[in-house]
Amino acid sequence: MFNIFLSYIAAVVTAGIAVLALWRDPRSFIHRVFGAGIILCSIDAVLTGFIFQSLSIDNFLFWQHIQLIASSFLPAIWLLFSVSFARANYMEQISSWKWVIISSFILPVSITLFSRDSFFSEQPVLTQTSELFIAIGRSGYIWHLIWIISAILILVNFEKTFRHATGHVRWQTKFMFLGLGAIIGIRLFTYSYVLLFKGVTTGLYLINQGAILVAAILILRSLLRGKPLYASIQISHQLLYNSFTILIAGIYFLSVGTLTWLSIHFVWIKNIHLVIFFLFVATVGIISLLLSDRLRVKRKRFISRHFKRPQYDYRKIWGDFTNRTASVTQTKDLCSIIINMVSETMEILSVSIWLVDDKQESLSLGGSTVFTDSRADSMTFSGYNIADLICTMENQTILLDLKGKTDSWVESLNQTYDAETRESRIRYCVPLIAAGQLIGIMTLSEKVFYEPLSFEETELVRTVADQAAAILQNLRLSEHLRKVKELEAFQTMSAFFMHDLKNLATKLSLVTQNLPVFMDNPEFRNDAMKTISQSVTKINSMSSRLSLLSQKLELSLIKTNLNEMVTSAISDIKRYSQITVLQNLSDVPLLFIDPEQMNKVLENLLMNACDAMGQNGKIIVETAFKENWAQIFIFDNGCGMSEEFIAKDLFRPFRTTKKQGMGIGLYHSKTIIEAHGGRIEVESKENDGTIFRIYLPISSKE
């Protein structure tokens, strides 16, 4: 009777949680997946109750099979949820896991639907503890093994997400992770027991339903604590190599094996299922304590008080700060690093950085441990109250405590956080000032236990703020410089286009002016068509060459005969010019290169050589193989280039010595060669010709 009651209680509680989650946001993908998973757990609990109510073996086996079908959907649902929950880039994560998710859906469902006869190998038998035991067959063994593998993958994903959570997001989602981990963890517990004994006992169902009830309480606490399903965490692309889940799973399998051996050899352990359940509850309790923010603070204080250790390891703090910010080039990334570091170091759940615009009139959210990325992008404040805040912080040199202040801007700022929990509300404002200019404002809540910051902590925050402001200012200046350079390049490009388009417009204008007068003249019509055709070709050529700057270079490497490619390029250039082109080709091994891209390089260098000479010029092309490098030399006796132009302008876009050139060809050629792992060198003197040398590796791309 107790078994039936527990199953139905678990079903009702989980169904209520699913309704609550879907009621909050029925359109959200995360809410729908979570609701589907919890509803399946509720159905599983109901079916378990039906199993306990069975009055015959046939009825028992029928509900057993239905319950297995329902459980077969759970691995895919929870794996999908584990790779998407609280992840800002969850669609990318789902795409990378799609085949694993599909497999976790197809395999268990297929086994329960099409291999029912081989799932169990014997009829149920009654054990000494008045439980039914059913031996599993090959299909049943594979089904439980797939569930265990899926459970480990789900827990690994949950661990990875939780490790990336900081501050308020970590506090808000902690019990959600514990509850979901309990739901999956208990399956890992019980199904490993099934594999160990190669059979299912009804006592395991009692463990599952008890664990679901415990997990439901944890999940409900998380849902009432805040909005954990709205959390958004940026997950790195790297795999979680040092996963504690794998370690804990290994320790667990050893523990279960030991307990099983003890239960067999010692009569006093009469109910192994009860022992496993208590072990599960103890594990959840210990993990919950270990993840407690307050316990972590108490531990630090105990060590500081009894072992004469400073509260903060400043060498480690500044080392981490330097390592994290050394290669940051985006303001958003820098803000994220700073808020996470402050939150982790000082046990502050709510940390945000507000950036001041160039006109010092509005604030935009740069990063926060409270608000999601999508919400942060839309949060901008302006108006008289914000102007007062900016003015106040410009004149502030130390951390500002907002407790007891009644300024209008304090109320405006507090209203932003009032919708959240007490742990997210702000207590302090810290100005981010660099070179006498206010760059932004960092807001902080109270610490864990709702304690104010000590003098030592305010100084640490102030120092971090100064360093952050300096880096933010450098990023702003770099961004401004980049925009200036882009504008300069655009102006240069526009000058080239205007010059060439003006010449083309003049030609076309003369054609249209004379068209009414000489329309009947066949010779004029031919010349007009030729002029129009050449103008269109010129415009298309200009557009094509300019588009090379915006195209992403992708190489298609195939084994290529370099000499044949050089010979083909020389044949093409002879159609373009009457200049003499000589070739001296040596034996070169086959290369793994992109022949189409490399042909563009040869074509561009040969055309440039032709343009640099008169009709009496001469070009020599040679190939060689030396020290594992394939070499191409292109000599011409043209006008040459100055050393200053070679050093400063030769391979830069929009820099050229030709009147009709755009300065894109050599820039693109250098990009192609370097993409192959090679290099290009040039030697030239004014009025004394030019030598281009191309070096391509033989084996680096094989």
Secondary structure, DSSP 8 states (H G I E B T S, - for coil): -HHHHHHHHHHHHHHHHHHHHHHH-TT-HHHHHHHHHHHHHHHHHHHHHHHHH--SHHHHHHHHHHHHHHHHTHHHHHHHHHTTTTBTTHHHHHHHHHHHHHHHHHHHHHHHHH-STTTBSS--EE-TTS-EEEEB-HHHHHHHHHHHHHHHHHHHHHHHHHHH--HHHHHHHHHHHHHHHHHHHHHHHHHHHHHHHTEEEHHHHHHHHHHHHHHHHHHHHHHHHS-GGG--B---SS---S-HHHHHHHHHHHHHHHHHHHHHH-TT---HHHHHHHHHHHHHHHHHHHT-HHHHHHHHHHHHHHS---SS-HHHHHHHHHHHHTT---HHHHHHHHHHHHHHHHTBS-EEEEEE-TTSSEEEEEEESSS-HHHHHT-EEESHHHHHHHHHHHT--S-EE-TT---HHHHHHHHHHHTS-GGG---EEEEEEETTEEEEEEEE--BGGG----HHHHHHHHHHHHHHHHHHHHHHHHHHHHHHHHHHHHHHHHHHHHHHHHHHHHHHHHHHHHHHHHTT-HHHHHHHHHHHHHHHHHHHHHHHHHHTTTS------EEE-HHHHHHHHHHHHHHH--SEEEEE------EEE-HHHHHHHHHHHHHHHHHTS-TT-EEEEEEEEETTEEEEEEEE-S----HHHHHHTTTSTT--SSTT--S-HHHHHHHHHHHTT-EEEEEE-TTS-EEEEEEEESSTT-
